[in-house]
Amino acid sequence: MSKQLDGKVAVVTGGSSGIGRATALAFAQNGARVAIGARRQSEGEAVAQEIRDAGGEALFLQTDVTDAAQVRALVDAAVETFGGLDIAFNNAGTEGDPLPPIVDDNEDNIRRIFDVNVLGVWHSMRAQIPHLVARGGGSIINNSSVAGRRGIGGFSAYVASKYAVEGLSRSVAQELGAANVRVNTVAPGPIDTALLDRATGGDPSPFVGMVPMGRLGTSEEVAAAVVFLASDAAGFVTSQTIGVDGGMLA
């Protein structure tokens, strides 16, 4: 039985936990060979081993997306090991300091958030695009957030970074349309991850109260949307955002 991503090669940044881990596993379950990058080596190696133990193909390379050379090394490893590149899920991100009003925020915090969330995506796409074009096309999915589509008090720096990811993604989608490289984003709502736990001080209930479905989402639900965008089923979908938010932005 054929799978949605049979014969494809994928790169996942921030793949050691949460949405990145779930997506790396989902890519492999759907037939892709997966190169995983993350800062935490032991956790990232464990995800790659989990894929291999299930009969898939995966590699891990310790990667800090704020370092362009490390991102290029990850992409080059995928191409050299698996023969090319078809899919990129640029997922690495940080929430920064929890809930500072702008007058109490600091420049180091906003620089750190933008370095990971925006510059990291920029580095990643610049490394990935030549290989996707050489392949005759492919799919880039950048991880945004509901915070890239509405304001949220206390998260101004994070929100600004995710709006930047949205604008960057849509602009690059226009640049690459003729090359058959699609660029889309997913915009998760409150998802049951360590990032949400940190960002809310362990109490996500105010965000759950904003979700019509009345619960947190799961990393696997976001991964399913990413797999769709990566697949040929989304062959005419580009410059779009898929919200995985339980109706939060309804």
C-alpha positions as CSV (number, residue, x, y, z in Angstrom):
1,M,0.0,0.0,0.0
2,S,1.5,3.3,-1.0
3,K,1.9,6.1,1.5
4,Q,1.4,9.8,1.1
5,L,5.1,10.6,1.2
6,D,6.7,7.5,-0.4
7,G,10.1,8.3,-1.9
8,K,10.2,11.8,-0.4
9,V,13.1,13.3,1.7
10,A,12.1,15.6,4.6
11,V,14.0,18.0,6.9
12,V,12.5,18.9,10.3
13,T,14.0,21.6,12.6
14,G,13.1,21.6,16.2
15,G,12.4,17.9,15.9
16,S,13.4,16.6,19.3
17,S,10.1,17.2,21.0
18,G,6.5,18.4,20.7
19,I,5.2,19.2,17.3
20,G,8.6,18.7,15.6
21,R,8.9,15.2,17.1
22,A,5.3,14.3,16.1
23,T,5.8,15.5,12.6
24,A,9.1,13.7,12.1
25,L,7.4,10.5,13.2
26,A,4.4,11.2,10.9
27,F,6.6,11.9,7.9
28,A,8.3,8.6,8.5
29,Q,5.1,6.7,9.0
30,N,4.0,8.1,5.6
31,G,7.1,6.8,3.8
32,A,9.5,9.8,4.0
33,R,13.1,9.6,4.9
34,V,13.7,12.2,7.6
35,A,16.6,14.4,8.7
36,I,16.0,15.9,12.1
37,G,17.7,18.9,13.5
38,A,17.5,20.2,17.1
39,R,19.7,21.7,19.8
40,R,19.1,18.8,22.3
41,Q,21.2,16.0,21.0
42,S,20.0,13.0,23.2
43,E,16.3,13.8,22.6
44,G,16.9,14.3,18.9
45,E,18.9,11.1,18.5
46,A,16.1,9.2,20.3
47,V,13.5,10.4,17.8
48,A,15.7,9.3,14.9
49,Q,16.2,5.9,16.6
50,E,12.5,5.6,17.1
51,I,12.0,6.0,13.4
52,R,14.7,3.5,12.6
53,D,13.3,1.0,15.1
54,A,9.9,1.2,13.3
55,G,11.6,0.3,10.0
56,G,12.1,3.9,8.6
57,E,15.1,5.9,7.6
58,A,16.3,8.9,9.7
59,L,19.3,10.8,10.8
60,F,19.9,13.4,13.5
61,L,22.3,16.4,13.4
62,Q,22.6,18.8,16.4
63,T,21.4,22.1,14.9
64,D,20.9,25.6,16.2
65,V,18.8,27.4,13.6
66,T,20.3,30.8,14.5
67,D,23.6,29.5,13.0
68,A,23.4,29.5,9.2
69,A,26.3,27.0,8.9
70,Q,24.6,24.5,11.2
71,V,21.4,24.7,9.2
72,R,23.3,24.2,5.9
73,A,25.0,21.2,7.4
74,L,21.7,19.6,8.3
75,V,20.3,20.2,4.8
76,D,23.5,19.0,3.2
77,A,23.4,15.8,5.4
78,A,19.9,15.1,4.2
79,V,20.8,15.5,0.5
80,E,24.0,13.5,0.8
81,T,22.4,10.7,2.8
82,F,19.1,10.4,1.1
83,G,19.8,11.8,-2.4
84,G,17.8,15.0,-2.4
85,L,15.2,17.2,-0.6
86,D,11.5,17.4,-1.2
87,I,10.0,18.6,2.1
88,A,11.0,21.0,4.8
89,F,9.2,21.6,8.1
90,N,10.7,24.7,9.7
91,N,9.4,24.2,13.2
92,A,12.2,25.4,15.6
93,G,10.9,28.2,17.8
94,T,11.0,29.8,21.3
95,E,8.4,31.6,23.3
96,G,10.9,33.8,25.2
97,D,10.2,35.1,28.7
98,P,6.8,34.4,30.0
99,L,4.1,37.1,29.8
100,P,6.1,40.4,30.0
101,P,4.1,43.6,29.2
102,I,6.1,45.5,26.6
103,V,7.2,48.1,29.2
104,D,8.7,45.3,31.3
105,D,10.2,43.4,28.4
106,N,13.9,43.7,27.4
107,E,15.9,43.9,24.2
108,D,17.7,40.6,24.8
109,N,14.3,38.7,25.0
110,I,13.0,40.1,21.7
111,R,16.3,39.6,19.9
112,R,16.4,35.9,21.1
113,I,12.8,35.3,20.0
114,F,13.4,36.9,16.5
115,D,16.8,35.1,16.1
116,V,15.1,31.7,16.5
117,N,11.6,32.3,15.2
118,V,12.3,34.5,12.2
119,L,16.0,34.4,11.4
120,G,16.0,30.6,12.0
121,V,13.2,30.2,9.3
122,W,15.1,32.6,7.0
123,H,18.3,30.6,7.4
124,S,16.4,27.4,6.9
125,M,14.6,28.4,3.7
126,R,17.8,29.8,2.2
127,A,19.6,26.5,2.7
128,Q,16.6,24.4,1.5
129,I,15.4,26.2,-1.6
130,P,18.2,25.4,-4.0
131,H,17.8,21.7,-3.3
132,L,14.0,21.9,-3.7
133,V,14.3,23.7,-7.0
134,A,16.9,21.2,-8.2
135,R,14.4,18.5,-7.4
136,G,11.8,20.1,-9.6
137,G,9.7,21.3,-6.8
138,G,8.7,20.6,-3.2
139,S,7.0,21.8,-0.1
140,I,8.1,24.1,2.7
141,I,5.9,24.3,5.8
142,N,6.8,26.9,8.4
143,N,5.4,26.7,11.9
144,S,3.5,29.8,12.8
145,S,0.8,30.2,15.4
146,V,-2.5,31.7,16.1
147,A,-0.3,34.4,17.6
148,G,0.7,35.1,14.0
149,R,-2.9,36.0,13.2
150,R,-4.1,37.9,16.2
151,G,-2.7,40.0,19.1
152,I,-2.3,38.4,22.5
153,G,-1.4,40.6,25.4
154,G,1.7,39.7,27.3
155,F,3.1,37.9,24.2
156,S,3.9,41.0,22.1
157,A,7.4,39.9,21.0
158,Y,6.4,36.3,20.3
159,V,3.3,37.6,18.3
160,A,5.4,40.0,16.3
161,S,7.8,37.1,15.4
162,K,5.0,34.9,14.2
163,Y,3.5,37.7,12.1
164,A,6.9,38.0,10.5
165,V,6.9,34.2,9.8
166,E,3.6,34.6,8.0
167,G,4.7,37.5,5.9
168,L,8.0,35.9,5.1
169,S,6.3,32.7,4.1
170,R,3.8,34.3,1.8
171,S,6.4,36.4,0.1
172,V,8.7,33.5,-0.6
173,A,5.7,31.5,-1.9
174,Q,5.3,34.2,-4.6
175,E,9.0,34.0,-5.4
176,L,9.0,30.2,-5.8
177,G,5.6,29.5,-7.5
178,A,7.1,29.1,-10.9
179,A,9.7,26.7,-9.6
180,N,6.9,24.5,-8.2
181,V,8.0,25.0,-4.6
182,R,5.1,25.6,-2.4
183,V,5.4,27.5,0.9
184,N,2.7,27.4,3.5
185,T,2.3,27.7,7.2
186,V,0.4,25.9,10.0
187,A,-0.9,28.0,12.8
188,P,-1.4,25.9,15.9
189,G,-3.6,27.1,18.7
190,P,-2.9,26.0,22.3
191,I,-1.3,22.6,21.9
192,D,-0.4,20.3,24.8
193,T,3.4,20.8,24.6
194,A,6.2,21.8,27.0
195,L,6.3,25.2,25.2
196,L,2.7,25.9,26.2
197,D,3.4,24.7,29.7
198,R,6.3,27.1,30.0
199,A,4.5,30.0,28.4
200,T,1.5,29.7,30.7
201,G,3.3,28.9,33.9
202,G,1.7,25.5,33.9
203,D,-1.9,26.8,33.7
204,P,-3.2,26.8,30.1
205,S,-6.8,27.1,31.2
206,P,-7.2,30.8,30.0
207,F,-6.3,29.7,26.5
208,V,-8.5,26.6,26.7
209,G,-11.3,28.9,27.5
210,M,-10.8,30.7,24.2
211,V,-11.1,27.4,22.2
212,P,-14.7,26.5,21.1
213,M,-13.8,22.8,21.2
214,G,-12.9,23.3,24.8
215,R,-9.6,21.4,24.9
216,L,-5.9,21.6,24.1
217,G,-4.8,20.3,20.7
218,T,-2.2,17.6,20.3
219,S,1.1,17.6,18.5
220,E,-0.2,14.7,16.3
221,E,-3.1,16.8,15.1
222,V,-0.7,19.5,14.0
223,A,1.5,16.9,12.4
224,A,-1.5,15.6,10.3
225,A,-2.0,19.1,8.8
226,V,1.8,19.3,8.0
227,V,1.7,15.9,6.3
228,F,-1.2,17.1,4.1
229,L,0.7,20.3,3.1
230,A,3.8,18.2,2.4
231,S,1.9,15.7,0.2
232,D,0.9,15.8,-3.4
233,A,-2.7,16.1,-2.2
234,A,-1.9,19.8,-1.6
235,G,-0.2,20.3,-5.0
236,F,-2.1,23.5,-5.7
237,V,-1.9,24.9,-2.2
238,T,0.7,27.6,-1.6
239,S,0.9,30.9,0.4
240,Q,-1.8,29.6,2.8
241,T,-2.1,29.2,6.5
242,I,-3.9,26.2,8.0
243,G,-5.1,26.9,11.5
244,V,-5.0,23.9,13.8
245,D,-6.7,25.8,16.7
246,G,-10.0,24.1,17.6
247,G,-11.9,27.2,16.3
248,M,-10.0,29.7,18.4
249,L,-9.9,32.2,15.5
250,A,-13.5,31.5,14.4
